Amino acid sequence: MTDEKDTARLEAEGDAAADFLEELLDILDMDGDIDISVEAGRAKVAVVADGPSQDLKRLVGPDGEVLDALQDLARLAVQAETGEISRLMLDVADFRAGRRERLAEQAREAVAKVRETGTRLAMPPMNAFERKVVHDVVLAAGLGSESEGEDPNRYVVVLPAS
């Protein structure tokens, strides 16, 4: 459970990341609003557009590669300002939110297949965010999972009930 002190610290992380992202958007001459929240014990910052988000999608890049790099930069900006290592989560144009839903559906399908066959099932390689989503869905379904392999080819294996 997050207490008031932790919430204040996480909000400060969000503010530091928002300042960094606002400067970046100004430099790139891009429009976007920044939403800051605290979810699941971490700061979450989202860059959203009022209208079509085509410009912002450039900040996502293929398979979220640019978004991952921006998240790392935002975390470094937070660390430079606060002196603390950040676990900040960044989303742009709802990419991660949409990706979370698609991954949850894939995880539910994998759970159904493992229950049907009784054998373990390896999923395709994923980044840490994606693996966490899958692990959470599998756990909620009452099965186990583990990550195997080395980045960037690390993947989740869904395990049958023991």
C-alpha positions as CSV (number, residue, x, y, z in Angstrom):
1,M,0.0,0.0,0.0
2,T,1.3,3.4,-0.9
3,D,1.3,6.0,1.9
4,E,1.1,9.8,1.7
5,K,4.9,10.2,1.7
6,D,5.3,7.7,-1.1
7,T,2.5,9.3,-3.1
8,A,4.1,12.7,-2.7
9,R,7.4,11.3,-3.9
10,L,5.8,9.6,-6.9
11,E,3.9,12.8,-7.8
12,A,7.2,14.6,-7.7
13,E,8.7,12.1,-10.1
14,G,5.7,12.6,-12.4
15,D,6.2,16.4,-12.2
16,A,9.9,16.1,-13.1
17,A,9.2,13.8,-16.0
18,A,6.4,16.1,-17.2
19,D,8.8,19.1,-17.2
20,F,11.3,17.1,-19.3
21,L,8.6,16.0,-21.7
22,E,7.1,19.5,-22.0
23,E,10.5,20.8,-23.0
24,L,10.9,18.0,-25.5
25,L,7.5,18.6,-27.1
26,D,8.4,22.3,-27.4
27,I,11.7,21.5,-29.1
28,L,10.0,19.1,-31.5
29,D,7.1,21.6,-32.0
30,M,4.6,19.0,-31.2
31,D,1.3,19.4,-29.3
32,G,0.3,17.1,-26.5
33,D,-1.2,17.3,-23.0
34,I,0.6,15.5,-20.1
35,D,-1.4,13.6,-17.5
36,I,0.3,12.5,-14.3
37,S,-1.0,9.8,-12.0
38,V,0.2,7.2,-9.5
39,E,-0.8,3.6,-10.2
40,A,0.4,0.4,-8.6
41,G,3.1,2.1,-6.6
42,R,4.7,3.9,-9.5
43,A,4.4,7.3,-11.2
44,K,2.6,7.2,-14.6
45,V,3.0,9.9,-17.1
46,A,0.9,10.0,-20.3
47,V,1.3,12.2,-23.3
48,V,-2.1,12.6,-25.0
49,A,-3.4,14.5,-27.9
50,D,-6.7,16.4,-28.1
51,G,-7.3,15.5,-31.7
52,P,-5.6,13.1,-34.1
53,S,-2.4,11.8,-32.5
54,Q,-0.4,11.1,-35.7
55,D,2.4,13.4,-34.6
56,L,2.6,11.8,-31.2
57,K,2.8,8.4,-32.8
58,R,6.2,9.4,-34.0
59,L,7.2,9.4,-30.4
60,V,6.1,5.7,-30.1
61,G,8.1,4.4,-33.1
62,P,8.0,0.9,-34.4
63,D,7.0,-1.6,-31.7
64,G,7.3,1.1,-29.1
65,E,11.1,1.4,-29.5
66,V,11.1,5.2,-29.4
67,L,8.7,5.2,-26.5
68,D,11.0,2.8,-24.5
69,A,13.9,5.2,-25.2
70,L,11.9,8.2,-24.1
71,Q,10.9,6.4,-20.9
72,D,14.5,5.8,-20.2
73,L,15.3,9.5,-20.8
74,A,12.4,10.6,-18.6
75,R,13.6,8.3,-15.8
76,L,17.1,9.8,-16.1
77,A,15.6,13.3,-16.0
78,V,13.8,12.3,-12.8
79,Q,16.9,10.9,-11.3
80,A,18.9,14.0,-12.1
81,E,16.3,16.2,-10.4
82,T,15.4,13.9,-7.4
83,G,18.6,11.9,-6.9
84,E,16.4,8.8,-6.8
85,I,16.1,5.9,-9.3
86,S,12.6,6.0,-10.9
87,R,10.3,3.2,-12.1
88,L,8.2,5.8,-13.9
89,M,5.9,4.4,-16.6
90,L,5.5,6.5,-19.7
91,D,2.7,6.2,-22.3
92,V,2.3,8.2,-25.5
93,A,-0.9,8.3,-27.5
94,D,-2.3,5.4,-25.5
95,F,0.2,2.9,-27.0
96,R,0.9,1.0,-23.8
97,A,-2.7,1.0,-22.8
98,G,-3.7,-0.6,-26.1
99,R,-0.7,-2.9,-26.0
100,R,-1.7,-4.0,-22.5
101,E,-5.1,-5.0,-23.7
102,R,-3.8,-7.0,-26.7
103,L,-1.2,-8.7,-24.5
104,A,-3.8,-9.6,-21.9
105,E,-5.9,-11.2,-24.6
106,Q,-2.9,-13.2,-25.8
107,A,-2.2,-14.3,-22.2
108,R,-5.8,-15.4,-21.7
109,E,-5.5,-17.5,-24.9
110,A,-2.2,-19.0,-23.7
111,V,-3.8,-19.9,-20.4
112,A,-6.7,-21.6,-22.1
113,K,-4.3,-23.6,-24.3
114,V,-2.2,-24.6,-21.4
115,R,-5.3,-25.7,-19.5
116,E,-6.5,-27.7,-22.5
117,T,-3.2,-29.4,-23.3
118,G,-1.6,-29.6,-19.8
119,T,1.7,-28.6,-21.3
120,R,3.8,-25.5,-20.9
121,L,3.6,-22.8,-23.6
122,A,6.4,-20.4,-24.6
123,M,5.2,-17.0,-25.8
124,P,7.1,-14.7,-28.3
125,P,9.9,-12.5,-27.0
126,M,8.7,-9.4,-25.1
127,N,10.1,-6.4,-23.3
128,A,9.9,-6.1,-19.5
129,F,6.6,-4.2,-19.5
130,E,5.0,-6.8,-21.8
131,R,6.2,-9.7,-19.7
132,K,4.8,-8.1,-16.5
133,V,1.4,-7.8,-18.2
134,V,1.4,-11.5,-19.1
135,H,2.7,-12.6,-15.7
136,D,-0.1,-10.7,-14.0
137,V,-2.8,-12.2,-16.3
138,V,-1.5,-15.7,-15.8
139,L,-1.3,-15.3,-12.1
140,A,-4.8,-14.0,-11.9
141,A,-6.0,-17.1,-13.9
142,G,-4.4,-19.3,-11.2
143,L,-1.5,-20.6,-13.3
144,G,2.2,-20.0,-13.0
145,S,4.7,-18.4,-15.4
146,E,8.3,-17.6,-15.7
147,S,10.6,-15.6,-17.9
148,E,13.3,-17.3,-19.8
149,G,16.0,-16.3,-22.3
150,E,18.2,-13.1,-22.5
151,D,17.1,-9.7,-23.6
152,P,16.1,-8.8,-26.3
153,N,14.8,-12.3,-26.8
154,R,13.4,-12.8,-23.3
155,Y,10.0,-14.5,-23.2
156,V,7.3,-15.8,-20.9
157,V,6.5,-19.5,-20.4
158,V,3.0,-20.3,-19.1
159,L,3.1,-23.3,-16.9
160,P,0.3,-25.8,-16.3
161,A,-1.2,-26.1,-12.8
162,S,0.8,-28.4,-10.6
